[in-house]
Amino acid sequence: MEAILAYDLHNGISKNGLIPWKSKTDMNFFYNTTKGNVVIMGKNTFLSLPKNCQPLKNRLNIVLTTNPKLYSEDNKYKFNDGLIFTSNQFVYQEILQNKEKYIRSFLNPDFKIIIIGGKQIYDVYFPLCETVWVTRIKCDYQCELRIDYDFEKQFKDRE
């Protein structure tokens, strides 16, 4: 399993429920890293996506929520083969054990599971990740939501 995130000078990841910076380079990296793969995110991360990006295209979107029925029955979300709401925090194990059940035409045959946020999801899944892709934004965006994880201690930079 892998994770991907960006944070500012003070480990900020969100301000007012949104990513406060605009980085075309980071967005391209995010897209190229996650396309054709399974992405796992929390409900708030899903809801923070622009409406025209819900669900993220060319990826199987797994949204963790305590009340999946609320979203499964809500007609404002376009339900297709690329979006699953679940309360199963071990869904990654289910996916790995039953890959054929989760194969979609847009997924890579050797798809990865990539954690894309938010903070609570990162806190649970970082220790299970082999790789964490990090973009360090070199400004202070005065985010109220910060990631509290010692990346230098847990992971090594790749040159």
MDAnalysis code that builds the backbone (N, CA, C; Angstrom):
import MDAnalysis as mda
import numpy as np

u = mda.Universe.empty(477, n_residues=159, atom_resindex=np.repeat(np.arange(159), 3), trajectory=True)
u.add_TopologyAttr("name", ["N", "CA", "C"] * 159)
u.add_TopologyAttr("resid", np.arange(1, 160))
u.add_TopologyAttr("resname", ["MET", "GLU", "ALA", "ILE", "LEU", "ALA", "TYR", "ASP", "LEU", "HIS", "ASN", "GLY", "ILE", "SER", "LYS", "ASN", "GLY", "LEU", "ILE", "PRO", "TRP", "LYS", "SER", "LYS", "THR", "ASP", "MET", "ASN", "PHE", "PHE", "TYR", "ASN", "THR", "THR", "LYS", "GLY", "ASN", "VAL", "VAL", "ILE", "MET", "GLY", "LYS", "ASN", "THR", "PHE", "LEU", "SER", "LEU", "PRO", "LYS", "ASN", "CYS", "GLN", "PRO", "LEU", "LYS", "ASN", "ARG", "LEU", "ASN", "ILE", "VAL", "LEU", "THR", "THR", "ASN", "PRO", "LYS", "LEU", "TYR", "SER", "GLU", "ASP", "ASN", "LYS", "TYR", "LYS", "PHE", "ASN", "ASP", "GLY", "LEU", "ILE", "PHE", "THR", "SER", "ASN", "GLN", "PHE", "VAL", "TYR", "GLN", "GLU", "ILE", "LEU", "GLN", "ASN", "LYS", "GLU", "LYS", "TYR", "ILE", "ARG", "SER", "PHE", "LEU", "ASN", "PRO", "ASP", "PHE", "LYS", "ILE", "ILE", "ILE", "ILE", "GLY", "GLY", "LYS", "GLN", "ILE", "TYR", "ASP", "VAL", "TYR", "PHE", "PRO", "LEU", "CYS", "GLU", "THR", "VAL", "TRP", "VAL", "THR", "ARG", "ILE", "LYS", "CYS", "ASP", "TYR", "GLN", "CYS", "GLU", "LEU", "ARG", "ILE", "ASP", "TYR", "ASP", "PHE", "GLU", "LYS", "GLN", "PHE", "LYS", "ASP", "ARG", "GLU"])
u.atoms.positions = np.array([
    [0.847, -1.173, 0.000],
    [0.000, 0.000, 0.000],
    [0.894, 1.238, 0.000],
    [0.385, 2.305, -0.584],
    [1.102, 3.574, -0.657],
    [0.181, 4.692, -0.173],
    [0.771, 5.845, 0.077],
    [-0.008, 7.046, 0.409],
    [0.604, 8.206, -0.355],
    [-0.188, 9.237, -0.552],
    [0.284, 10.444, -1.235],
    [-0.327, 11.655, -0.540],
    [0.499, 12.681, -0.310],
    [0.000, 13.904, 0.306],
    [0.949, 15.056, 0.038],
    [0.444, 16.241, 0.271],
    [1.241, 17.461, 0.227],
    [0.985, 18.200, 1.523],
    [2.020, 18.856, 2.033],
    [1.842, 19.668, 3.232],
    [2.740, 20.889, 3.164],
    [2.358, 21.931, 3.927],
    [3.088, 23.195, 3.878],
    [4.228, 23.215, 4.900],
    [4.835, 24.375, 5.080],
    [5.996, 24.522, 5.969],
    [5.743, 24.048, 7.396],
    [4.512, 24.131, 7.843],
    [4.177, 23.755, 9.218],
    [3.308, 22.501, 9.253],
    [3.511, 21.618, 8.281],
    [2.794, 20.343, 8.167],
    [1.291, 20.509, 7.950],
    [0.869, 21.663, 7.457],
    [-0.544, 21.906, 7.182],
    [-0.998, 21.188, 5.931],
    [-2.183, 20.584, 6.021],
    [-2.730, 19.883, 4.853],
    [-4.077, 20.441, 4.396],
    [-4.707, 21.271, 5.250],
    [-6.029, 21.766, 4.887],
    [-6.358, 23.047, 5.641],
    [-7.050, 23.934, 4.943],
    [-7.554, 25.163, 5.553],
    [-9.006, 25.325, 5.110],
    [-9.894, 25.463, 6.072],
    [-11.328, 25.565, 5.782],
    [-11.829, 24.381, 4.953],
    [-11.278, 23.202, 5.220],
    [-11.721, 21.989, 4.545],
    [-11.210, 21.806, 3.134],
    [-10.294, 22.667, 2.698],
    [-9.769, 22.584, 1.332],
    [-8.251, 22.678, 1.326],
    [-7.640, 22.226, 0.253],
    [-6.212, 22.424, 0.064],
    [-6.026, 23.885, -0.350],
    [-5.262, 24.675, 0.415],
    [-5.209, 26.115, 0.153],
    [-4.238, 26.541, -0.953],
    [-3.397, 25.675, -1.428],
    [-2.437, 26.072, -2.462],
    [-2.843, 25.509, -3.821],
    [-2.309, 26.126, -4.837],
    [-2.512, 25.667, -6.213],
    [-1.132, 25.321, -6.767],
    [-0.938, 24.067, -7.109],
    [0.331, 23.629, -7.683],
    [0.046, 22.671, -8.829],
    [0.213, 23.164, -10.034],
    [-0.023, 22.331, -11.211],
    [0.923, 21.138, -11.217],
    [2.161, 21.365, -10.796],
    [3.153, 20.287, -10.748],
    [2.697, 19.192, -9.791],
    [2.243, 19.588, -8.589],
    [1.784, 18.602, -7.614],
    [0.537, 17.888, -8.104],
    [-0.403, 18.603, -8.703],
    [-1.628, 17.973, -9.203],
    [-1.325, 16.974, -10.329],
    [-0.385, 17.321, -11.208],
    [0.012, 16.385, -12.261],
    [0.666, 15.137, -11.667],
    [1.513, 15.342, -10.649],
    [2.150, 14.213, -9.982],
    [1.089, 13.331, -9.313],
    [0.133, 13.954, -8.635],
    [-0.953, 13.216, -7.991],
    [-1.718, 12.395, -9.023],
    [-2.101, 13.032, -10.118],
    [-2.871, 12.325, -11.150],
    [-2.077, 11.154, -11.722],
    [-0.836, 11.406, -12.104],
    [-0.027, 10.354, -12.722],
    [0.301, 9.216, -11.760],
    [0.396, 9.519, -10.483],
    [0.688, 8.490, -9.482],
    [-0.550, 7.653, -9.169],
    [-1.718, 8.271, -9.159],
    [-2.928, 7.558, -8.727],
    [-3.764, 6.980, -9.868],
    [-3.622, 7.477, -11.094],
    [-4.485, 6.984, -12.176],
    [-4.263, 5.484, -12.394],
    [-5.351, 4.795, -12.653],
    [-5.307, 3.363, -12.886],
    [-5.186, 2.546, -11.611],
    [-5.317, 3.198, -10.463],
    [-5.164, 2.526, -9.179],
    [-6.402, 2.721, -8.308],
    [-6.420, 2.046, -7.181],
    [-7.469, 2.208, -6.180],
    [-7.032, 3.316, -5.236],
    [-7.904, 4.283, -4.978],
    [-7.613, 5.335, -4.005],
    [-8.592, 5.204, -2.843],
    [-8.045, 5.301, -1.630],
    [-8.870, 5.256, -0.426],
    [-8.811, 6.624, 0.227],
    [-9.992, 7.143, 0.568],
    [-10.076, 8.468, 1.190],
    [-11.216, 8.483, 2.195],
    [-11.190, 9.468, 3.061],
    [-12.290, 9.689, 3.981],
    [-13.394, 10.490, 3.306],
    [-14.549, 10.505, 3.961],
    [-15.714, 11.218, 3.434],
    [-15.427, 12.697, 3.223],
    [-14.750, 13.348, 4.188],
    [-14.479, 14.780, 4.054],
    [-13.564, 15.074, 2.876],
    [-12.589, 14.209, 2.640],
    [-11.718, 14.385, 1.467],
    [-12.536, 14.267, 0.192],
    [-13.419, 13.270, 0.130],
    [-14.277, 13.116, -1.046],
    [-15.138, 14.356, -1.256],
    [-15.773, 14.832, -0.175],
    [-16.655, 15.993, -0.292],
    [-15.899, 17.274, -0.635],
    [-14.591, 17.322, -0.343],
    [-13.801, 18.515, -0.659],
    [-13.396, 18.567, -2.137],
    [-13.547, 17.453, -2.841],
    [-13.211, 17.436, -4.267],
    [-14.205, 18.301, -5.035],
    [-13.729, 19.011, -6.056],
    [-14.683, 19.750, -6.899],
    [-15.749, 18.786, -7.443],
    [-16.969, 19.244, -7.529],
    [-18.090, 18.383, -7.950],
    [-17.812, 17.686, -9.279],
    [-17.117, 18.382, -10.179],
    [-16.836, 17.778, -11.480],
    [-15.722, 16.721, -11.406],
    [-15.150, 16.540, -10.232],
    [-14.094, 15.539, -10.034],
    [-14.553, 14.406, -9.122],
    [-15.838, 14.365, -8.793],
    [-16.368, 13.309, -7.924],
    [-17.058, 12.260, -8.773],
    [-16.629, 11.051, -8.786],
    [-15.388, 10.525, -8.216],
    [-14.198, 10.846, -9.111],
    [-12.998, 10.650, -8.572],
    [-11.792, 10.869, -9.380],
    [-11.805, 9.886, -10.544],
    [-11.608, 10.403, -11.739],
    [-11.686, 9.572, -12.939],
    [-10.466, 8.656, -13.062],
    [-10.675, 7.539, -13.738],
    [-9.622, 6.557, -14.013],
    [-9.028, 5.949, -12.747],
    [-9.830, 5.922, -11.686],
    [-9.428, 5.319, -10.422],
    [-10.661, 4.715, -9.770],
    [-10.465, 3.652, -9.005],
    [-11.546, 3.133, -8.184],
    [-11.490, 3.886, -6.869],
    [-12.514, 4.681, -6.584],
    [-12.591, 5.529, -5.392],
    [-13.280, 4.775, -4.268],
    [-12.557, 4.534, -3.185],
    [-13.126, 3.929, -1.989],
    [-13.232, 5.034, -0.957],
    [-14.444, 5.323, -0.503],
    [-14.682, 6.404, 0.464],
    [-15.102, 5.772, 1.789],
    [-14.282, 6.011, 2.816],
    [-14.584, 5.506, 4.149],
    [-15.491, 6.491, 4.874],
    [-16.588, 5.977, 5.416],
    [-17.552, 6.798, 6.142],
    [-18.273, 5.915, 7.149],
    [-18.702, 6.498, 8.246],
    [-19.438, 5.728, 9.240],
    [-20.859, 5.419, 8.772],
    [-21.343, 6.126, 7.735],
    [-22.708, 5.922, 7.261],
    [-22.743, 5.799, 5.735],
    [-22.249, 4.682, 5.195],
    [-22.204, 4.554, 3.728],
    [-23.579, 4.593, 3.065],
    [-24.617, 4.128, 3.752],
    [-25.965, 4.129, 3.159],
    [-26.443, 5.544, 2.849],
    [-26.059, 6.489, 3.671],
    [-26.449, 7.886, 3.456],
    [-26.014, 8.352, 2.070],
    [-24.811, 7.978, 1.660],
    [-24.278, 8.416, 0.367],
    [-24.700, 7.483, -0.760],
    [-24.865, 6.215, -0.463],
    [-25.270, 5.256, -1.488],
    [-26.684, 5.532, -1.986],
    [-27.510, 6.107, -1.122],
    [-28.900, 6.381, -1.493],
    [-29.107, 7.826, -1.947],
    [-28.049, 8.620, -1.913],
    [-28.147, 10.039, -2.267],
    [-27.991, 10.187, -3.777],
    [-29.015, 10.712, -4.422],
    [-29.005, 10.826, -5.888],
    [-28.075, 11.899, -6.425],
    [-27.532, 12.759, -5.566],
    [-26.676, 13.813, -6.102],
    [-25.293, 13.299, -6.489],
    [-24.949, 12.073, -6.066],
    [-23.669, 11.494, -6.468],
    [-23.894, 10.545, -7.624],
    [-23.033, 10.668, -8.612],
    [-23.117, 9.798, -9.772],
    [-22.485, 8.454, -9.398],
    [-23.316, 7.462, -9.210],
    [-22.782, 6.160, -8.839],
    [-22.463, 5.395, -10.097],
    [-21.263, 4.946, -10.120],
    [-20.806, 4.147, -11.244],
    [-19.830, 3.120, -10.705],
    [-19.179, 2.469, -11.588],
    [-18.261, 1.408, -11.199],
    [-16.971, 1.951, -10.575],
    [-16.864, 3.257, -10.447],
    [-15.636, 3.852, -9.923],
    [-15.778, 4.434, -8.531],
    [-16.882, 4.151, -7.828],
    [-17.125, 4.770, -6.530],
    [-17.793, 3.788, -5.576],
    [-17.160, 3.597, -4.415],
    [-17.712, 2.720, -3.386],
    [-17.631, 3.442, -2.048],
    [-18.761, 3.548, -1.344],
    [-18.782, 4.062, 0.019],
    [-18.818, 2.849, 0.950],
    [-17.995, 2.867, 1.995],
    [-17.948, 1.745, 2.926],
    [-17.542, 2.216, 4.319],
    [-17.938, 1.452, 5.316],
    [-17.481, 1.715, 6.680],
    [-16.395, 0.720, 7.086],
    [-16.012, -0.152, 6.184],
    [-15.024, -1.195, 6.455],
    [-13.605, -0.621, 6.396],
    [-13.012, -0.367, 7.553],
    [-11.659, 0.198, 7.561],
    [-10.612, -0.810, 7.087],
    [-10.994, -2.074, 6.958],
    [-10.078, -3.100, 6.456],
    [-10.370, -3.430, 4.995],
    [-11.028, -2.520, 4.302],
    [-11.388, -2.743, 2.902],
    [-10.158, -3.045, 2.053],
    [-9.001, -2.490, 2.403],
    [-7.773, -2.762, 1.643],
    [-7.452, -4.257, 1.658],
    [-7.706, -4.944, 2.797],
    [-7.461, -6.382, 2.869],
    [-8.415, -7.130, 1.949],
    [-9.667, -6.710, 1.954],
    [-10.673, -7.303, 1.071],
    [-10.250, -7.141, -0.392],
    [-9.769, -5.967, -0.748],
    [-9.348, -5.710, -2.133],
    [-8.162, -6.598, -2.495],
    [-7.182, -6.680, -1.624],
    [-5.986, -7.483, -1.901],
    [-6.307, -8.979, -1.983],
    [-7.250, -9.443, -1.170],
    [-7.605, -10.865, -1.162],
    [-8.544, -11.240, -2.306],
    [-9.266, -10.275, -2.846],
    [-10.249, -10.538, -3.905],
    [-10.066, -9.565, -5.061],
    [-8.845, -9.464, -5.573],
    [-8.548, -8.483, -6.629],
    [-9.503, -8.588, -7.808],
    [-9.854, -9.798, -8.192],
    [-10.712, -9.985, -9.363],
    [-12.074, -9.319, -9.177],
    [-12.558, -9.241, -7.949],
    [-13.840, -8.599, -7.653],
    [-13.767, -7.082, -7.881],
    [-12.582, -6.524, -7.727],
    [-12.414, -5.070, -7.813],
    [-11.831, -4.593, -9.140],
    [-11.472, -5.511, -10.015],
    [-10.914, -5.124, -11.314],
    [-11.950, -4.329, -12.096],
    [-11.521, -3.236, -12.664],
    [-12.354, -2.397, -13.520],
    [-11.565, -2.140, -14.799],
    [-12.252, -1.775, -15.853],
    [-11.586, -1.574, -17.149],
    [-10.531, -0.473, -17.087],
    [-10.695, 0.508, -16.210],
    [-9.761, 1.631, -16.128],
    [-8.603, 1.380, -15.167],
    [-8.601, 0.250, -14.474],
    [-7.517, -0.039, -13.532],
    [-6.357, -0.745, -14.213],
    [-5.160, -0.448, -13.740],
    [-3.983, -1.194, -14.181],
    [-4.159, -2.644, -13.730],
    [-3.693, -3.605, -14.518],
    [-3.817, -5.010, -14.096],
    [-3.111, -5.278, -12.757],
    [-2.047, -4.576, -12.501],
    [-1.306, -4.723, -11.240],
    [-1.524, -3.484, -10.360],
    [-2.779, -3.059, -10.244],
    [-3.110, -1.823, -9.538],
    [-2.581, -1.818, -8.111],
    [-2.349, -0.590, -7.627],
    [-1.919, -0.366, -6.250],
    [-3.081, 0.230, -5.470],
    [-2.977, 0.144, -4.164],
    [-3.915, 0.825, -3.275],
    [-3.174, 2.033, -2.723],
    [-3.745, 3.225, -2.944],
    [-3.086, 4.473, -2.544],
    [-4.017, 5.270, -1.634],
    [-3.520, 5.605, -0.458],
    [-4.265, 6.394, 0.520],
    [-4.098, 7.871, 0.155],
    [-5.230, 8.610, 0.040],
    [-5.123, 10.011, -0.390],
    [-5.668, 11.005, 0.634],
    [-6.031, 10.569, 1.821],
    [-6.422, 11.515, 2.863],
    [-7.792, 11.236, 3.418],
    [-8.147, 11.982, 4.363],
    [-7.544, 13.066, 5.086],
    [-6.747, 12.601, 6.294],
    [-6.646, 13.501, 7.244],
    [-5.773, 13.299, 8.393],
    [-6.085, 12.005, 9.147],
    [-7.344, 11.751, 9.470],
    [-7.688, 10.537, 10.215],
    [-7.323, 9.281, 9.428],
    [-7.521, 9.325, 8.139],
    [-7.192, 8.183, 7.282],
    [-5.677, 7.992, 7.237],
    [-4.942, 9.098, 7.067],
    [-3.481, 9.009, 7.095],
    [-2.995, 8.430, 8.421],
    [-3.545, 8.902, 9.530],
    [-3.103, 8.430, 10.846],
    [-3.252, 6.915, 10.979],
    [-4.315, 6.363, 10.433],
    [-4.559, 4.922, 10.515],
    [-3.664, 4.143, 9.551],
    [-3.504, 4.640, 8.331],
    [-2.883, 3.829, 7.286],
    [-1.390, 4.066, 7.044],
    [-0.831, 5.212, 7.449],
    [0.606, 5.433, 7.232],
    [1.466, 4.259, 7.699],
    [1.232, 3.733, 8.897],
    [2.097, 2.638, 9.358],
    [2.032, 1.378, 8.479],
    [0.987, 1.266, 7.664],
    [0.823, 0.095, 6.798],
    [1.395, 0.310, 5.396],
    [1.861, 1.522, 5.116],
    [2.332, 1.869, 3.770],
    [3.814, 1.575, 3.585],
    [4.125, 1.002, 2.427],
    [5.527, 0.804, 2.043],
    [6.133, 2.103, 1.529],
    [5.309, 2.894, 0.847],
    [5.769, 4.137, 0.234],
    [4.795, 5.250, 0.567],
    [5.324, 6.413, 0.912],
    [4.504, 7.612, 1.088],
    [5.101, 8.688, 0.192],
    [4.332, 9.133, -0.788],
    [4.745, 10.184, -1.712],
    [4.393, 11.522, -1.092],
    [5.397, 12.357, -0.868],
    [5.188, 13.622, -0.171],
    [5.644, 14.785, -1.039],
    [4.799, 15.802, -1.143],
    [5.185, 17.076, -1.733],
    [5.241, 18.081, -0.598],
    [6.385, 18.722, -0.454],
    [6.549, 19.745, 0.575],
    [6.352, 21.112, -0.075],
    [5.307, 21.791, 0.334],
    [5.004, 23.124, -0.180],
    [5.779, 24.122, 0.681],
    [6.586, 24.951, 0.054],
    [7.526, 25.806, 0.795],
    [6.946, 27.162, 1.183],
    [5.715, 27.159, 1.664],
    [5.053, 28.364, 2.163],
    [4.200, 27.970, 3.366],
    [3.835, 28.961, 4.154],
    [2.937, 28.745, 5.287],
    [1.545, 29.201, 4.886],
    [0.613, 28.275, 4.833],
    [-0.758, 28.594, 4.453],
    [-1.683, 28.693, 5.659],
    [-1.120, 28.702, 6.847],
    [-1.873, 28.839, 8.092],
    [-3.038, 27.851, 8.155],
    [-2.725, 26.629, 7.837],
    [-3.733, 25.559, 7.863],
    [-4.137, 25.238, 9.289],
    [-5.413, 24.909, 9.465],
    [-5.850, 24.489, 10.789],
    [-5.738, 22.977, 10.959],
    [-5.611, 22.258, 9.853],
    [-5.453, 20.805, 9.923],
    [-4.024, 20.462, 9.539],
    [-3.337, 19.808, 10.460],
    [-1.920, 19.482, 10.255],
    [-1.697, 17.987, 10.395],
    [-0.701, 17.512, 9.696],
    [-0.294, 16.115, 9.790],
    [0.794, 16.024, 10.853],
    [0.637, 15.133, 11.796],
    [1.614, 14.956, 12.867],
    [2.290, 13.607, 12.692],
    [3.221, 13.553, 11.774],
    [3.893, 12.293, 11.485],
    [5.347, 12.595, 11.182],
    [6.240, 11.841, 11.756],
    [7.670, 12.057, 11.563],
    [8.135, 11.252, 10.348],
    [8.040, 11.870, 9.175],
    [8.400, 11.172, 7.943],
    [9.876, 10.800, 7.902],
    [10.742, 11.670, 8.406],
    [12.175, 11.386, 8.384],
    [12.507, 10.143, 9.210],
    [11.787, 9.947, 10.290],
    [12.043, 8.798, 11.158],
    [11.517, 7.506, 10.532],
    [10.361, 7.583, 9.890],
    [9.701, 6.388, 9.382],
    [10.080, 6.023, 7.943],
    [10.410, 7.032, 7.131],
    [10.655, 6.784, 5.713],
    [11.932, 7.479, 5.280],
    [12.529, 6.971, 4.227],
    [13.745, 7.554, 3.654],
    [13.393, 8.242, 2.343],
    [14.047, 9.385, 2.081],
    [13.873, 10.049, 0.791],
    [14.550, 9.226, -0.285],
    [13.923, 9.191, -1.461],
    [14.563, 8.552, -2.619],
    [15.186, 9.652, -3.449],
    [16.345, 9.390, -3.907],
    [17.061, 10.371, -4.743],
    [16.581, 10.260, -6.175],
])
